[in-house]
Structures are given as C-alpha cells and as structure tokens.
Amino acid sequence: MEVSSELFSNGCTSWQRVLLTASLFICGRPTTLVRPTIELVPASVAAGGSILLLVHNIPKYLQSLFWYKGLIVFNKVEIARYRAAKNSSEPGPAHSGREIVYNNGSLLLQNVTWKDTGFYTLRTLNRHRKMELAHIYLQVDTSLSSCCDTLDSAQLSIVPVPPHAVEGGSVLLQVHNLPEDLQSFSWYKGVLSTKDFKIAEYSIVTKSIINGRAHSRRETGYTNGSLLLQDVTEKDSGLYTLVTIDSNMRVVTAHIQVNIHSK
C-alpha cells in the first residue's frame, strides 16, 4: 500500500495531512485468520465531499460492530454501532448526522469538513465474543483556513522509500521540509510521544542522535530527519511519529503508516 504523509500549519495550529491510497493500522492478538481492514474510497477527499471507509474481511458470525472518532474506544466518541441480529444501526454520542453505517461494516462520511480529519477506529465483536480493532487516518483536504489567511508553502512531509517493503528488507522514512530553525526532532513507534515509544532523538545542541527505549538496534537516524528501518519484520508495521521543535518552541508532528509484507 502506498502512503504519503505531510503536515500543514495555518499559523494557529498544526494539522497532519496523510494521503492514503489504502492505509490501515490494525491491532489485536496474533491470529492466523484474516483480520478486518479499512480502505478509503476515494483515496482522498476535499471539504464538502463524501468518503467511504470501506471495510474488508468482516469476521464470520459477526454480532456487532462499532465506529469511533479517534484511537480510544469509549462511549463518548462512539459514532455509531451496528447489530447483526436486528440488522440495524444506532447513532452514538459522536454522531453528527452526516454519518451512515452499512451492514457490511463500512462508514460513509458526508459533507466533510476539516474537523473530520483524524483517526477512526472500527471495533468488531463476533458471537464467540472475540474482538478485533482496526484504525485508519483520514485527512480532509482544504486550502482554506478558519483563522489565518495563508498556509505554509513548505510543509513537513514523510515519504517511505520504497513504498512497499517486505520482510528482511529495509525502508527509509525520508523526511522533507524540516524547519529551518530546527532545534530537535524525535521519532516514535506509534502515535504516543512518550519515552517508552521513543526510537531516537536529535538535538542541534549536541549535534548527535541518541537512541531511545524503543530502539531495536535496527533503526538508524540521520541528521536530516530521516529514519532507516533495517531487516524489517511484520512487527515493524504500524504508525511512526516524527516530532520537530524549532527555536520558537513550535512543535510540528507528522505520522506515517508503514506496512511490511511477508515474502
């Protein structure tokens, strides 16, 4: 799956821009069964348009499924749920009146705005009470700003090279448009910017890269911000987060989805 990621700032806040042709992040217990996946149809959407979060591989003997806005599963951010026994859906507290859930698990977002940007989580439950989770990041493309007149022309972006990686190979998370007055940057495995998930950190003061707790000795950080993953396995699949800080203490964050395929 081919993924590109960039972040744009409107001067008031920073927004992550991720363009996905079919990007997903799946978690759960290891299993030999095919787990649910999510595809964006179309691959990108502009403000005012509609986009389908198309679900593949819905579990057999499905009992119910739930959609949430964000990565955390709890009632307050539930968009909607579907119950197979009743073949009906119910809106949740986070339902805006613009979402439709289908019996195949897919979620349609209509008349989208920049506020719809973010992670979406699908939770499925079968008759044996087995739960599966799948996440996807959606960016609503917009050239308009609600509080500022212009957007930065050169925005932080990450490109995986090559776009498709296989087990045993290497992939470079190539960074473009680092801040000119960069003071430091850090790479994390996942979406949480905490010490436990830090892979590496660079500081302009020391002009050196220091490995973090999540460093597996297969990652190499470069002063241009890029991160090389070597001898990768399927366990290296997932989201990676880059956090940069400039001399004005402005923090810019970008995410990239990495998918490692078996040979």
QUIDA-V268161 format. One record per residue. N is the residue number from 1. SS is DSSP state (A for helix, B for strand, O for the rest). OMEGA is omega in degrees with one decimal (NA if undefined). Layout:
BEGIN
{{N & SS & OMEGA} {N & SS & OMEGA}}
END
This chain:
BEGIN
{{1 & O & -174.7} {2 & O & -175.1} {3 & B & 168.4} {4 & B & -176.8} {5 & B & 174.2} {6 & B & 179.4} {7 & B & 175.5} {8 & B & -178.8} {9 & B & 176.3} {10 & O & 178.3} {11 & O & 179.3} {12 & O & 178.6} {13 & O & -178.0} {14 & B & -179.3} {15 & B & 178.3} {16 & B & 177.8} {17 & B & 178.7} {18 & B & 177.6} {19 & B & -173.5} {20 & B & 170.8} {21 & O & 172.1} {22 & O & -174.3} {23 & O & -179.2} {24 & O & 176.2} {25 & B & -173.4} {26 & B & 175.3} {27 & B & -178.5} {28 & O & -179.9} {29 & O & 178.2} {30 & O & -179.3} {31 & O & 178.1} {32 & O & 179.7} {33 & O & 176.8} {34 & O & -176.7} {35 & O & -179.0} {36 & O & 174.2} {37 & B & -177.8} {38 & B & 178.7} {39 & B & 176.6} {40 & B & 179.6} {41 & B & -2.7} {42 & O & -174.5} {43 & O & 177.0} {44 & O & -176.4} {45 & B & 176.7} {46 & B & 178.5} {47 & O & -178.2} {48 & O & -179.7} {49 & O & 177.9} {50 & O & 178.9} {51 & B & -179.4} {52 & B & 171.7} {53 & B & -171.9} {54 & B & -176.7} {55 & B & 174.4} {56 & B & 173.8} {57 & O & 173.5} {58 & O & -177.0} {59 & O & 174.2} {60 & O & -178.4} {61 & O & 179.0} {62 & B & 175.7} {63 & B & 179.5} {64 & B & 174.8} {65 & B & -174.8} {66 & B & 173.9} {67 & B & -179.4} {68 & B & 173.0} {69 & B & -177.1} {70 & O & -177.7} {71 & O & -175.4} {72 & O & -178.2} {73 & O & 170.8} {74 & O & -167.5} {75 & A & -173.9} {76 & A & -177.1} {77 & A & 178.0} {78 & B & 178.5} {79 & B & -178.2} {80 & B & 175.7} {81 & B & 178.1} {82 & B & 178.5} {83 & B & -175.5} {84 & O & -177.0} {85 & O & -179.9} {86 & O & -174.8} {87 & O & -177.8} {88 & B & 178.8} {89 & B & 179.9} {90 & B & 177.3} {91 & B & 177.7} {92 & O & -178.9} {93 & O & -178.3} {94 & O & 178.7} {95 & O & -176.6} {96 & O & -176.2} {97 & O & -178.5} {98 & O & -177.0} {99 & B & 176.4} {100 & B & 176.4} {101 & B & 179.5} {102 & O & -177.2} {103 & O & 173.6} {104 & O & 176.2} {105 & O & -175.5} {106 & O & -178.8} {107 & B & 177.8} {108 & B & 175.2} {109 & B & -176.0} {110 & O & 176.9} {111 & O & -172.1} {112 & O & 175.3} {113 & O & -179.9} {114 & A & 179.0} {115 & A & 178.2} {116 & A & 176.4} {117 & O & 176.4} {118 & B & 179.5} {119 & B & 173.0} {120 & B & -176.8} {121 & B & 173.9} {122 & B & 175.2} {123 & B & 178.4} {124 & B & 179.7} {125 & B & 179.6} {126 & B & -175.6} {127 & O & 178.1} {128 & O & 177.9} {129 & O & 176.1} {130 & O & -176.8} {131 & B & 174.5} {132 & B & 177.6} {133 & B & 172.7} {134 & B & -179.2} {135 & B & 173.3} {136 & B & 179.2} {137 & B & 178.9} {138 & B & 172.5} {139 & O & 173.8} {140 & B & -178.0} {141 & B & 177.4} {142 & O & 177.4} {143 & O & -177.9} {144 & O & 177.7} {145 & O & -177.5} {146 & O & -175.5} {147 & O & -178.8} {148 & O & -174.2} {149 & O & -174.8} {150 & O & 175.8} {151 & O & 177.2} {152 & O & -178.8} {153 & O & 179.3} {154 & O & -174.4} {155 & O & -179.8} {156 & O & 179.6} {157 & B & 179.7} {158 & B & 179.0} {159 & B & 176.7} {160 & B & -179.9} {161 & B & -2.2} {162 & O & -179.2} {163 & O & 178.1} {164 & O & -178.5} {165 & B & 178.8} {166 & B & -179.9} {167 & O & 179.6} {168 & O & -179.1} {169 & O & 179.6} {170 & O & 175.7} {171 & B & 179.1} {172 & B & 173.5} {173 & B & -171.1} {174 & B & -175.1} {175 & B & 177.0} {176 & B & 173.4} {177 & O & 170.7} {178 & O & 177.0} {179 & O & -179.4} {180 & O & 179.6} {181 & O & -178.9} {182 & B & 175.4} {183 & B & 178.8} {184 & B & 170.8} {185 & B & -179.5} {186 & B & 175.0} {187 & B & 179.5} {188 & B & 173.6} {189 & B & -176.5} {190 & O & -177.2} {191 & O & -178.5} {192 & O & -179.3} {193 & O & 179.9} {194 & O & -176.2} {195 & A & -177.1} {196 & A & -176.9} {197 & A & -178.2} {198 & B & 178.3} {199 & B & -178.0} {200 & B & -179.6} {201 & B & 177.1} {202 & B & 176.8} {203 & B & 179.3} {204 & O & 179.8} {205 & O & -179.0} {206 & O & -176.9} {207 & O & -179.2} {208 & B & 178.5} {209 & B & -178.9} {210 & B & 179.8} {211 & B & 180.0} {212 & O & -176.0} {213 & O & -178.1} {214 & O & 178.8} {215 & O & -175.9} {216 & O & -176.7} {217 & O & 176.6} {218 & O & -179.6} {219 & B & 176.4} {220 & B & 178.5} {221 & B & 179.5} {222 & O & -177.3} {223 & O & 176.2} {224 & O & 176.3} {225 & O & -176.3} {226 & O & -179.7} {227 & B & 179.0} {228 & B & 174.8} {229 & B & -175.8} {230 & O & 178.3} {231 & O & -172.2} {232 & O & 174.8} {233 & O & 179.2} {234 & A & 178.6} {235 & A & 177.5} {236 & A & 177.1} {237 & O & 177.2} {238 & B & -179.2} {239 & B & 174.2} {240 & B & -175.9} {241 & B & 174.5} {242 & B & 178.6} {243 & B & 178.5} {244 & B & 177.5} {245 & B & 179.5} {246 & B & -174.7} {247 & O & 176.7} {248 & O & -179.0} {249 & O & 175.6} {250 & O & -177.4} {251 & B & 175.8} {252 & B & -176.3} {253 & B & 175.7} {254 & B & 178.9} {255 & B & 174.2} {256 & B & 176.5} {257 & B & 177.3} {258 & B & 177.2} {259 & O & 178.5} {260 & B & -177.0} {261 & B & 176.8} {262 & O & -178.4} {263 & O & NA}}
END
